Amino acid sequence: MLLDPAYSQTYVEDCEVCCNPIELHVNFEEGELVGFEAIEIGQ
């Protein structure tokens, strides 16, 4: 997965293994990843 370190992001992507949607939250500060959370949707 490619992430843009220019800003924090929230988006939904299908899991490559089970195809269920996953909500992703990524947080960057000064170009460095400081937080990452993945939540399976609908389970």
CHARMM-style PDB file with segment names, atoms N, HN, CA, C and O in Angstrom:
ATOM      1  N   MET     1       0.839  -1.163   0.000  1.00  0.00      PROA
ATOM      2  CA  MET     1       0.000   0.000   0.000  1.00  0.00      PROA
ATOM      3  C   MET     1       0.893   1.237   0.000  1.00  0.00      PROA
ATOM      4  O   MET     1       1.858   1.316   0.760  1.00  0.00      PROA
ATOM      5  N   LEU     2       0.573   2.177  -0.836  1.00  0.00      PROA
ATOM      6  HN  LEU     2      -0.211   2.114  -1.453  1.00  0.00      PROA
ATOM      7  CA  LEU     2       1.322   3.427  -0.900  1.00  0.00      PROA
ATOM      8  C   LEU     2       0.561   4.512  -0.153  1.00  0.00      PROA
ATOM      9  O   LEU     2      -0.646   4.673  -0.332  1.00  0.00      PROA
ATOM     10  N   LEU     3       1.270   5.245   0.676  1.00  0.00      PROA
ATOM     11  HN  LEU     3       2.250   5.114   0.821  1.00  0.00      PROA
ATOM     12  CA  LEU     3       0.674   6.321   1.454  1.00  0.00      PROA
ATOM     13  C   LEU     3       1.364   7.630   1.122  1.00  0.00      PROA
ATOM     14  O   LEU     3       2.565   7.647   0.851  1.00  0.00      PROA
ATOM     15  N   ASP     4       0.623   8.721   1.139  1.00  0.00      PROA
ATOM     16  HN  ASP     4      -0.352   8.707   1.359  1.00  0.00      PROA
ATOM     17  CA  ASP     4       1.186  10.042   0.882  1.00  0.00      PROA
ATOM     18  C   ASP     4       1.510  10.693   2.225  1.00  0.00      PROA
ATOM     19  O   ASP     4       0.591  11.042   2.965  1.00  0.00      PROA
ATOM     20  N   PRO     5       2.785  10.866   2.559  1.00  0.00      PROA
ATOM     21  CA  PRO     5       3.150  11.422   3.860  1.00  0.00      PROA
ATOM     22  C   PRO     5       2.906  12.921   3.987  1.00  0.00      PROA
ATOM     23  O   PRO     5       3.256  13.511   5.009  1.00  0.00      PROA
ATOM     24  N   ALA     6       2.322  13.543   2.984  1.00  0.00      PROA
ATOM     25  HN  ALA     6       2.038  13.063   2.154  1.00  0.00      PROA
ATOM     26  CA  ALA     6       2.061  14.979   3.040  1.00  0.00      PROA
ATOM     27  C   ALA     6       0.920  15.334   3.994  1.00  0.00      PROA
ATOM     28  O   ALA     6       0.839  16.468   4.466  1.00  0.00      PROA
ATOM     29  N   TYR     7       0.028  14.362   4.284  1.00  0.00      PROA
ATOM     30  HN  TYR     7       0.093  13.441   3.900  1.00  0.00      PROA
ATOM     31  CA  TYR     7      -1.114  14.657   5.150  1.00  0.00      PROA
ATOM     32  C   TYR     7      -1.693  13.374   5.730  1.00  0.00      PROA
ATOM     33  O   TYR     7      -1.467  12.286   5.200  1.00  0.00      PROA
ATOM     34  N   SER     8      -2.443  13.509   6.827  1.00  0.00      PROA
ATOM     35  HN  SER     8      -2.626  14.393   7.257  1.00  0.00      PROA
ATOM     36  CA  SER     8      -3.141  12.370   7.427  1.00  0.00      PROA
ATOM     37  C   SER     8      -4.330  12.006   6.556  1.00  0.00      PROA
ATOM     38  O   SER     8      -4.905  12.865   5.888  1.00  0.00      PROA
ATOM     39  N   GLN     9      -4.705  10.706   6.565  1.00  0.00      PROA
ATOM     40  HN  GLN     9      -4.238  10.008   7.108  1.00  0.00      PROA
ATOM     41  CA  GLN     9      -5.727  10.233   5.646  1.00  0.00      PROA
ATOM     42  C   GLN     9      -6.643   9.207   6.307  1.00  0.00      PROA
ATOM     43  O   GLN     9      -6.239   8.501   7.231  1.00  0.00      PROA
ATOM     44  N   THR    10      -7.867   9.136   5.825  1.00  0.00      PROA
ATOM     45  HN  THR    10      -8.194   9.709   5.074  1.00  0.00      PROA
ATOM     46  CA  THR    10      -8.805   8.075   6.170  1.00  0.00      PROA
ATOM     47  C   THR    10      -9.442   7.617   4.867  1.00  0.00      PROA
ATOM     48  O   THR    10      -9.955   8.432   4.100  1.00  0.00      PROA
ATOM     49  N   TYR    11      -9.410   6.316   4.617  1.00  0.00      PROA
ATOM     50  HN  TYR    11      -8.993   5.654   5.240  1.00  0.00      PROA
ATOM     51  CA  TYR    11     -10.039   5.807   3.400  1.00  0.00      PROA
ATOM     52  C   TYR    11     -10.393   4.339   3.574  1.00  0.00      PROA
ATOM     53  O   TYR    11      -9.969   3.700   4.537  1.00  0.00      PROA
ATOM     54  N   VAL    12     -11.167   3.811   2.646  1.00  0.00      PROA
ATOM     55  HN  VAL    12     -11.511   4.329   1.863  1.00  0.00      PROA
ATOM     56  CA  VAL    12     -11.617   2.417   2.680  1.00  0.00      PROA
ATOM     57  C   VAL    12     -10.976   1.679   1.516  1.00  0.00      PROA
ATOM     58  O   VAL    12     -10.959   2.163   0.384  1.00  0.00      PROA
ATOM     59  N   GLU    13     -10.445   0.489   1.818  1.00  0.00      PROA
ATOM     60  HN  GLU    13     -10.459   0.096   2.737  1.00  0.00      PROA
ATOM     61  CA  GLU    13      -9.813  -0.342   0.802  1.00  0.00      PROA
ATOM     62  C   GLU    13     -10.214  -1.793   1.053  1.00  0.00      PROA
ATOM     63  O   GLU    13     -10.379  -2.196   2.205  1.00  0.00      PROA
ATOM     64  N   ASP    14     -10.370  -2.573   0.002  1.00  0.00      PROA
ATOM     65  HN  ASP    14     -10.236  -2.246  -0.933  1.00  0.00      PROA
ATOM     66  CA  ASP    14     -10.693  -3.987   0.161  1.00  0.00      PROA
ATOM     67  C   ASP    14      -9.445  -4.766   0.577  1.00  0.00      PROA
ATOM     68  O   ASP    14      -8.353  -4.534   0.059  1.00  0.00      PROA
ATOM     69  N   CYS    15      -9.623  -5.687   1.515  1.00  0.00      PROA
ATOM     70  HN  CYS    15     -10.510  -5.875   1.936  1.00  0.00      PROA
ATOM     71  CA  CYS    15      -8.535  -6.554   1.966  1.00  0.00      PROA
ATOM     72  C   CYS    15      -8.067  -7.413   0.792  1.00  0.00      PROA
ATOM     73  O   CYS    15      -8.889  -7.962   0.058  1.00  0.00      PROA
ATOM     74  N   GLU    16      -6.767  -7.530   0.614  1.00  0.00      PROA
ATOM     75  HN  GLU    16      -6.099  -7.084   1.210  1.00  0.00      PROA
ATOM     76  CA  GLU    16      -6.215  -8.329  -0.485  1.00  0.00      PROA
ATOM     77  C   GLU    16      -6.424  -9.819  -0.274  1.00  0.00      PROA
ATOM     78  O   GLU    16      -6.358 -10.588  -1.233  1.00  0.00      PROA
ATOM     79  N   VAL    17      -6.676 -10.248   0.967  1.00  0.00      PROA
ATOM     80  HN  VAL    17      -6.729  -9.623   1.746  1.00  0.00      PROA
ATOM     81  CA  VAL    17      -6.833 -11.662   1.280  1.00  0.00      PROA
ATOM     82  C   VAL    17      -8.295 -12.088   1.238  1.00  0.00      PROA
ATOM     83  O   VAL    17      -8.645 -13.042   0.543  1.00  0.00      PROA
ATOM     84  N   CYS    18      -9.168 -11.368   1.994  1.00  0.00      PROA
ATOM     85  HN  CYS    18      -8.883 -10.592   2.558  1.00  0.00      PROA
ATOM     86  CA  CYS    18     -10.557 -11.809   2.123  1.00  0.00      PROA
ATOM     87  C   CYS    18     -11.562 -10.939   1.365  1.00  0.00      PROA
ATOM     88  O   CYS    18     -12.747 -11.268   1.325  1.00  0.00      PROA
ATOM     89  N   CYS    19     -11.109  -9.836   0.765  1.00  0.00      PROA
ATOM     90  HN  CYS    19     -10.146  -9.569   0.797  1.00  0.00      PROA
ATOM     91  CA  CYS    19     -11.933  -8.910  -0.026  1.00  0.00      PROA
ATOM     92  C   CYS    19     -12.941  -8.109   0.791  1.00  0.00      PROA
ATOM     93  O   CYS    19     -13.731  -7.365   0.209  1.00  0.00      PROA
ATOM     94  N   ASN    20     -12.945  -8.231   2.123  1.00  0.00      PROA
ATOM     95  HN  ASN    20     -12.304  -8.835   2.596  1.00  0.00      PROA
ATOM     96  CA  ASN    20     -13.818  -7.410   2.954  1.00  0.00      PROA
ATOM     97  C   ASN    20     -13.255  -5.995   3.020  1.00  0.00      PROA
ATOM     98  O   ASN    20     -12.039  -5.807   2.983  1.00  0.00      PROA
ATOM     99  N   PRO    21     -14.145  -4.988   3.118  1.00  0.00      PROA
ATOM    100  CA  PRO    21     -13.658  -3.609   3.205  1.00  0.00      PROA
ATOM    101  C   PRO    21     -13.004  -3.336   4.563  1.00  0.00      PROA
ATOM    102  O   PRO    21     -13.457  -3.819   5.601  1.00  0.00      PROA
ATOM    103  N   ILE    22     -11.933  -2.554   4.523  1.00  0.00      PROA
ATOM    104  HN  ILE    22     -11.565  -2.162   3.680  1.00  0.00      PROA
ATOM    105  CA  ILE    22     -11.200  -2.157   5.723  1.00  0.00      PROA
ATOM    106  C   ILE    22     -11.061  -0.642   5.704  1.00  0.00      PROA
ATOM    107  O   ILE    22     -10.622  -0.062   4.710  1.00  0.00      PROA
ATOM    108  N   GLU    23     -11.441   0.002   6.818  1.00  0.00      PROA
ATOM    109  HN  GLU    23     -11.798  -0.469   7.626  1.00  0.00      PROA
ATOM    110  CA  GLU    23     -11.264   1.439   6.958  1.00  0.00      PROA
ATOM    111  C   GLU    23      -9.880   1.697   7.532  1.00  0.00      PROA
ATOM    112  O   GLU    23      -9.529   1.169   8.587  1.00  0.00      PROA
ATOM    113  N   LEU    24      -9.101   2.506   6.840  1.00  0.00      PROA
ATOM    114  HN  LEU    24      -9.385   2.935   5.983  1.00  0.00      PROA
ATOM    115  CA  LEU    24      -7.724   2.782   7.240  1.00  0.00      PROA
ATOM    116  C   LEU    24      -7.597   4.229   7.690  1.00  0.00      PROA
ATOM    117  O   LEU    24      -8.095   5.146   7.036  1.00  0.00      PROA
ATOM    118  N   HSD    25      -6.923   4.416   8.815  1.00  0.00      PROA
ATOM    119  HN  HSD    25      -6.519   3.671   9.346  1.00  0.00      PROA
ATOM    120  CA  HSD    25      -6.622   5.748   9.342  1.00  0.00      PROA
ATOM    121  C   HSD    25      -5.106   5.830   9.477  1.00  0.00      PROA
ATOM    122  O   HSD    25      -4.508   5.035  10.201  1.00  0.00      PROA
ATOM    123  N   VAL    26      -4.487   6.768   8.797  1.00  0.00      PROA
ATOM    124  HN  VAL    26      -4.974   7.414   8.209  1.00  0.00      PROA
ATOM    125  CA  VAL    26      -3.042   6.952   8.895  1.00  0.00      PROA
ATOM    126  C   VAL    26      -2.758   8.404   9.263  1.00  0.00      PROA
ATOM    127  O   VAL    26      -3.366   9.323   8.715  1.00  0.00      PROA
ATOM    128  N   ASN    27      -1.840   8.598  10.184  1.00  0.00      PROA
ATOM    129  HN  ASN    27      -1.346   7.851  10.630  1.00  0.00      PROA
ATOM    130  CA  ASN    27      -1.499   9.935  10.655  1.00  0.00      PROA
ATOM    131  C   ASN    27      -0.011  10.188  10.476  1.00  0.00      PROA
ATOM    132  O   ASN    27       0.826   9.371  10.861  1.00  0.00      PROA
ATOM    133  N   PHE    28       0.301  11.330   9.888  1.00  0.00      PROA
ATOM    134  HN  PHE    28      -0.379  11.994   9.575  1.00  0.00      PROA
ATOM    135  CA  PHE    28       1.678  11.737   9.663  1.00  0.00      PROA
ATOM    136  C   PHE    28       1.937  13.054  10.377  1.00  0.00      PROA
ATOM    137  O   PHE    28       1.056  13.910  10.462  1.00  0.00      PROA
ATOM    138  N   GLU    29       3.140  13.207  10.885  1.00  0.00      PROA
ATOM    139  HN  GLU    29       3.855  12.511  10.816  1.00  0.00      PROA
ATOM    140  CA  GLU    29       3.612  14.477  11.432  1.00  0.00      PROA
ATOM    141  C   GLU    29       4.991  14.733  10.858  1.00  0.00      PROA
ATOM    142  O   GLU    29       5.903  13.922  11.015  1.00  0.00      PROA
ATOM    143  N   GLU    30       5.136  15.866  10.194  1.00  0.00      PROA
ATOM    144  HN  GLU    30       4.395  16.526  10.066  1.00  0.00      PROA
ATOM    145  CA  GLU    30       6.407  16.247   9.568  1.00  0.00      PROA
ATOM    146  C   GLU    30       6.952  15.144   8.654  1.00  0.00      PROA
ATOM    147  O   GLU    30       8.156  14.888   8.633  1.00  0.00      PROA
ATOM    148  N   GLY    31       6.066  14.500   7.905  1.00  0.00      PROA
ATOM    149  HN  GLY    31       5.088  14.708   7.922  1.00  0.00      PROA
ATOM    150  CA  GLY    31       6.465  13.487   6.943  1.00  0.00      PROA
ATOM    151  C   GLY    31       6.733  12.104   7.514  1.00  0.00      PROA
ATOM    152  O   GLY    31       7.113  11.198   6.772  1.00  0.00      PROA
ATOM    153  N   GLU    32       6.539  11.918   8.837  1.00  0.00      PROA
ATOM    154  HN  GLU    32       6.230  12.654   9.440  1.00  0.00      PROA
ATOM    155  CA  GLU    32       6.762  10.612   9.460  1.00  0.00      PROA
ATOM    156  C   GLU    32       5.444  10.009   9.923  1.00  0.00      PROA
ATOM    157  O   GLU    32       4.585  10.706  10.463  1.00  0.00      PROA
ATOM    158  N   LEU    33       5.296   8.710   9.705  1.00  0.00      PROA
ATOM    159  HN  LEU    33       5.994   8.144   9.266  1.00  0.00      PROA
ATOM    160  CA  LEU    33       4.109   7.986  10.146  1.00  0.00      PROA
ATOM    161  C   LEU    33       4.117   7.901  11.667  1.00  0.00      PROA
ATOM    162  O   LEU    33       5.050   7.359  12.259  1.00  0.00      PROA
ATOM    163  N   VAL    34       3.062   8.443  12.304  1.00  0.00      PROA
ATOM    164  HN  VAL    34       2.304   8.883  11.823  1.00  0.00      PROA
ATOM    165  CA  VAL    34       2.980   8.425  13.773  1.00  0.00      PROA
ATOM    166  C   VAL    34       1.791   7.619  14.261  1.00  0.00      PROA
ATOM    167  O   VAL    34       1.685   7.346  15.457  1.00  0.00      PROA
ATOM    168  N   GLY    35       0.883   7.227  13.355  1.00  0.00      PROA
ATOM    169  HN  GLY    35       0.969   7.449  12.384  1.00  0.00      PROA
ATOM    170  CA  GLY    35      -0.263   6.428  13.758  1.00  0.00      PROA
ATOM    171  C   GLY    35      -0.877   5.700  12.580  1.00  0.00      PROA
ATOM    172  O   GLY    35      -0.933   6.219  11.465  1.00  0.00      PROA
ATOM    173  N   PHE    36      -1.340   4.475  12.850  1.00  0.00      PROA
ATOM    174  HN  PHE    36      -1.294   4.054  13.756  1.00  0.00      PROA
ATOM    175  CA  PHE    36      -1.971   3.661  11.817  1.00  0.00      PROA
ATOM    176  C   PHE    36      -3.019   2.792  12.490  1.00  0.00      PROA
ATOM    177  O   PHE    36      -2.740   2.154  13.505  1.00  0.00      PROA
ATOM    178  N   GLU    37      -4.223   2.761  11.930  1.00  0.00      PROA
ATOM    179  HN  GLU    37      -4.449   3.279  11.105  1.00  0.00      PROA
ATOM    180  CA  GLU    37      -5.289   1.916  12.453  1.00  0.00      PROA
ATOM    181  C   GLU    37      -6.063   1.342  11.276  1.00  0.00      PROA
ATOM    182  O   GLU    37      -6.368   2.051  10.318  1.00  0.00      PROA
ATOM    183  N   ALA    38      -6.380   0.046  11.354  1.00  0.00      PROA
ATOM    184  HN  ALA    38      -6.132  -0.531  12.132  1.00  0.00      PROA
ATOM    185  CA  ALA    38      -7.177  -0.631  10.325  1.00  0.00      PROA
ATOM    186  C   ALA    38      -8.360  -1.290  11.005  1.00  0.00      PROA
ATOM    187  O   ALA    38      -8.190  -2.083  11.932  1.00  0.00      PROA
ATOM    188  N   ILE    39      -9.569  -0.961  10.542  1.00  0.00      PROA
ATOM    189  HN  ILE    39      -9.707  -0.317   9.790  1.00  0.00      PROA
ATOM    190  CA  ILE    39     -10.793  -1.486  11.148  1.00  0.00      PROA
ATOM    191  C   ILE    39     -11.582  -2.219  10.069  1.00  0.00      PROA
ATOM    192  O   ILE    39     -11.905  -1.643   9.030  1.00  0.00      PROA
ATOM    193  N   GLU    40     -11.893  -3.499  10.317  1.00  0.00      PROA
ATOM    194  HN  GLU    40     -11.630  -3.967  11.161  1.00  0.00      PROA
ATOM    195  CA  GLU    40     -12.710  -4.260   9.367  1.00  0.00      PROA
ATOM    196  C   GLU    40     -14.152  -3.760   9.462  1.00  0.00      PROA
ATOM    197  O   GLU    40     -14.707  -3.653  10.556  1.00  0.00      PROA
ATOM    198  N   ILE    41     -14.743  -3.460   8.334  1.00  0.00      PROA
ATOM    199  HN  ILE    41     -14.292  -3.546   7.446  1.00  0.00      PROA
ATOM    200  CA  ILE    41     -16.092  -2.904   8.273  1.00  0.00      PROA
ATOM    201  C   ILE    41     -17.099  -4.029   8.091  1.00  0.00      PROA
ATOM    202  O   ILE    41     -16.882  -4.939   7.290  1.00  0.00      PROA
ATOM    203  N   GLY    42     -18.201  -3.969   8.832  1.00  0.00      PROA
ATOM    204  HN  GLY    42     -18.377  -3.230   9.482  1.00  0.00      PROA
ATOM    205  CA  GLY    42     -19.302  -4.882   8.630  1.00  0.00      PROA
ATOM    206  C   GLY    42     -19.146  -6.243   9.271  1.00  0.00      PROA
ATOM    207  O   GLY    42     -19.859  -7.171   8.890  1.00  0.00      PROA
ATOM    208  N   GLN    43     -18.259  -6.404  10.212  1.00  0.00      PROA
ATOM    209  HN  GLN    43     -17.680  -5.650  10.521  1.00  0.00      PROA
ATOM    210  CA  GLN    43     -18.083  -7.700  10.863  1.00  0.00      PROA
ATOM    211  C   GLN    43     -18.420  -7.601  12.331  1.00  0.00      PROA
ATOM    212  OT1 GLN    43     -18.332  -8.594  13.053  1.00  0.00      PROA
TER     213      GLN     43
END
